[in-house]
């Protein structure tokens, strides 16, 4: 099993470009997921009428369908009914649609972890509803949600591997092309694995460390 | 929208073909879930060992699947392993292998979590009344652990079913591929076919996964509540 190192060096720029695309998509996907998730969890927390039902439907739809189908539908399906989106836009929308519900779940579990006595104490010292959320609920909820938010970030970054299927030139696409064009299968796969390890392993280690830290911050421990 | 594109499903054998494709997807998912769960239970029991080495090996095995995306694993098996060993594996076989190994890793973690969450005195009492290793697991630990792990296990099954959608990317003729073929053949007559077919696949996956996640949530509320 001899690896063609020259080939690896030559294809480095391609992989660098693709890794950059993956990170960019991951960044926007995570950012929008956080926003969607936060809004959804607020809606659920305050039990806003009508909106609550919409959020529930959204969460179920997003959690119970594969990203690949969501992407195909956005990219190939919607163009046929007049909504043409670029592949990058589709990828970001797809990732946000998927990630939003996971983030909503993470925030929700945080909100639920804030004990009733905290809210009652807040009310008894005369905080308004917004103040209560801003100063009592959010800081505590956030610290509880951090591990699952982190896990979701890793999950989304991994899910970006699928966007290659709709012609985004990401890591998977580059790898597939190199295998198809040059038959340098092992070299291409090695690069692919190494890059994913380099991107995700540090995140995973930070997350483990963060989880341990946050556990000390929990109320009542 | 000229003459409703939804008619595309009624043309020729399209509905039957989609069903056949679905069966391929279901076969991969079912085999992987069943074998993966069984291996996972064994892995989970081994994982509770006190040896640091065994625990580390199990942990590394799990993290390999947690860090590297499943699609990359499919590529490694489909393109890499076949090249190294100079063998020919079908996409379906590769899919089953990858999903089984992944399922075993995740299931192992769930089983380990469930076993370790049981109070220690359960093990001690079991030993005190003279149960053997097998007896201990068979009559004391497994029955109690099942309740704690079932919601997680069903959740895992839902995830695996969703992830089977990826097999189309390594050339398996699954339900998505059949959908794409239908889109291709009816491109002229039904230009909006891709909207309807992908919409249909979206709903199809939802119809399969939704009951599973509801069941998982119900069990969780019932047993942990």
Boltz contact constraints between the chains, C-beta under 6 A:
constraints:
  - contact:
      token1: [A, 64]
      token2: [B, 206]
      max_distance: 6.0
  - contact:
      token1: [A, 64]
      token2: [B, 209]
      max_distance: 6.0
  - contact:
      token1: [A, 64]
      token2: [B, 210]
      max_distance: 6.0
  - contact:
      token1: [A, 64]
      token2: [B, 213]
      max_distance: 6.0
  - contact:
      token1: [A, 65]
      token2: [B, 202]
      max_distance: 6.0
  - contact:
      token1: [A, 65]
      token2: [B, 205]
      max_distance: 6.0
  - contact:
      token1: [A, 65]
      token2: [B, 206]
      max_distance: 6.0
  - contact:
      token1: [A, 66]
      token2: [B, 162]
      max_distance: 6.0
  - contact:
      token1: [A, 66]
      token2: [B, 165]
      max_distance: 6.0
  - contact:
      token1: [A, 66]
      token2: [B, 205]
      max_distance: 6.0
  - contact:
      token1: [A, 68]
      token2: [B, 165]
      max_distance: 6.0
  - contact:
      token1: [A, 69]
      token2: [B, 165]
      max_distance: 6.0
  - contact:
      token1: [A, 69]
      token2: [B, 201]
      max_distance: 6.0
  - contact:
      token1: [A, 69]
      token2: [B, 202]
      max_distance: 6.0
  - contact:
      token1: [A, 69]
      token2: [B, 205]
      max_distance: 6.0
  - contact:
      token1: [A, 72]
      token2: [B, 198]
      max_distance: 6.0
  - contact:
      token1: [A, 73]
      token2: [B, 198]
      max_distance: 6.0
  - contact:
      token1: [A, 73]
      token2: [B, 202]
      max_distance: 6.0
  - contact:
      token1: [A, 76]
      token2: [B, 194]
      max_distance: 6.0
  - contact:
      token1: [A, 77]
      token2: [B, 194]
      max_distance: 6.0
  - contact:
      token1: [A, 77]
      token2: [B, 195]
      max_distance: 6.0
  - contact:
      token1: [A, 77]
      token2: [B, 198]
      max_distance: 6.0
  - contact:
      token1: [A, 80]
      token2: [B, 192]
      max_distance: 6.0
  - contact:
      token1: [A, 80]
      token2: [B, 194]
      max_distance: 6.0
  - contact:
      token1: [A, 80]
      token2: [B, 195]
      max_distance: 6.0
  - contact:
      token1: [A, 81]
      token2: [B, 195]
      max_distance: 6.0
  - contact:
      token1: [A, 158]
      token2: [B, 69]
      max_distance: 6.0
  - contact:
      token1: [A, 161]
      token2: [B, 69]
      max_distance: 6.0
  - contact:
      token1: [A, 161]
      token2: [B, 71]
      max_distance: 6.0
  - contact:
      token1: [A, 165]
      token2: [B, 169]
      max_distance: 6.0
  - contact:
      token1: [A, 179]
      token2: [B, 79]
      max_distance: 6.0
  - contact:
      token1: [A, 185]
      token2: [B, 79]
      max_distance: 6.0
  - contact:
      token1: [A, 185]
      token2: [B, 83]
      max_distance: 6.0
  - contact:
      token1: [A, 189]
      token2: [B, 76]
      max_distance: 6.0
  - contact:
      token1: [A, 189]
      token2: [B, 80]
      max_distance: 6.0
  - contact:
      token1: [A, 196]
      token2: [B, 68]
      max_distance: 6.0
  - contact:
      token1: [A, 200]
      token2: [B, 67]
      max_distance: 6.0
  - contact:
      token1: [A, 201]
      token2: [B, 67]
      max_distance: 6.0
  - contact:
      token1: [A, 204]
      token2: [B, 67]
      max_distance: 6.0
